[in-house]
Amino acid sequence: MDEVTFKSGNETGESTVHPTVTMYWSLSVSVFSLGGLVSSFFVGWIADRLGRIKAMMVVNSLAVIGALLMGLAPLGQAHALVIAGRLITGLYCGLSSGLVPIYIGEISPTALRGALGTLHQLGIVTGILISQIVGLDFILGSKDLWPVLLGLSGVPAVIQTICLFFCPESPRYAYIKLGREEIAKRILKKLRGEYDPTKDIEEMKREKEEAASEKKVSILQLFKSPNYRQPLLVSLVLHMSQQFSGINGIFYYSTSIFTKSGISQPVYATIGVGAVNTIFTIVSVFLVERAGRRSLYLIGLAGMCICAVIMTIALALLHNHAWMSYLCMVAIFLFVIFFEVGPGPIPWFIVAELFSQGPRPAAMAVSGFCNWTCNFIIGMCFQYIAEACGPYVFIIFAILLFGFTVFTYFKVPETKGKSFEEISAEFRKKKLKGLKATEMEYLGSSSEA
Ligand SMILES: OC[C@H]1O[C@](O)(CO)[C@@H](O)[C@@H]1O
């Protein structure tokens, strides 16, 4: 008999799963983010080498290959093919989660950069919601139809490839990277309608001069150069805060959290979470250009921190008070709402705002790598931490969220309505101020001596 079999009926009457199955399951869950973290490193390279549009088209082929491997899995060693397919799909997601925000950031007019940037997250959450629904056991999540479910994951990439034939290349790439002013002007007119592109071209010219003075920025230089220290720190911490907020703890394990908190139809509650997640990402599209990134991020993190505390209290008191399950459920929904108001969408597009054309691709690669690494860590560890901590698991996230809120308050600048150039000038000003302060301290201490 194959090793991969389910044993059922232990002494407690619950069914138990053979450890080999658990191992294959965990592996197929985690290779996805492993693929993401490896490939995100190459985002900058491929974006500059092929241009934004061609890069997205080429990368989409990975999604199709991954989907085919999973869809055709029953024809071969099913578990091995599913794991290989998930790995390749992860490689695809790592690249595309960097390329899409770079492209959106570069084609958007300043006043709409945040709103359009949030559409990237809207794409992610809509995908999650659709897969939650079609994954229901009476739709495609059954013993016979699961290969169709997994095979369909390539469809959005095919649709995107077709749409990309109608999309213009990034004007910033055309002007700054390729030096094609006329083409850049034509693209700008195609994107914005008949208007005078002189102001935009002027801005790109200044960015190009800045980029020319700093040579090509590699990932190593990004870490070495003091000019990028502050924006890099902000980018990495924002991506870390997105994943270490515990959002995927909720997403990966929401059904079991709902079961534990006594909800009778946990799968539908999970779909409810997906729906609320999508609705509030749409709300964020409209909010982000009004309220600004910094305030939304602060409200989002602080709100999530409070929800994590409430969830902990509700889970801890559940044994004594059955109504705590409702409180827990409300806290979970609010947690997701606060996430999508700021920490969900903002990290993806703010990195493109914090860096000018030269270092932008490298910065996107490093930030994407950070996001996927943290995602992988949560995927691997959450279950074990939850088992070890019981109802107190979310207190860890509450503490982390508090720390990230304080960091955001002191370190994250507002980028709303500012040109790329103005944003980097602000960082330079801060750096100078910091230097002056250190000089003063030094002079102060030497005169005291
Ligand atoms: O909406 C939740 C989803 O958003 C992400 O944080 C990406 O921005 C994913 O890691 C998560 O599954």
The ligand as an SDF file (V2000), in Angstrom:
LIG
                    3D

 12 12  0  0  0  0  0  0  0  0999 V2000
   -4.9730   40.2350    1.5070 O   0  0  0  0  0  0  0  0  0  0  0  0
   -4.0560   39.3880    2.1030 C   0  0  0  0  0  0  0  0  0  0  0  0
   -2.9180   39.0890    1.1810 C   0  0  0  0  0  0  0  0  0  0  0  0
   -2.1850   40.2540    0.9080 O   0  0  0  0  0  0  0  0  0  0  0  0
   -0.7890   39.9550    0.9640 C   0  0  0  0  0  0  0  0  0  0  0  0
   -0.2640   40.4510    2.1730 O   0  0  0  0  0  0  0  0  0  0  0  0
   -0.1100   40.6000   -0.2040 C   0  0  0  0  0  0  0  0  0  0  0  0
   -0.2290   41.9800   -0.1730 O   0  0  0  0  0  0  0  0  0  0  0  0
   -0.6790   38.4770    0.9320 C   0  0  0  0  0  0  0  0  0  0  0  0
    0.5240   37.9660    1.4820 O   0  0  0  0  0  0  0  0  0  0  0  0
   -1.9070   38.1030    1.7000 C   0  0  0  0  0  0  0  0  0  0  0  0
   -2.2620   36.7900    1.5090 O   0  0  0  0  0  0  0  0  0  0  0  0
  1  2  1  0
  2  3  1  0
  3  4  1  0
  3 11  1  0
  4  5  1  0
  5  6  1  0
  5  7  1  0
  5  9  1  0
  7  8  1  0
  9 10  1  0
  9 11  1  0
 11 12  1  0
M  END
$$$$
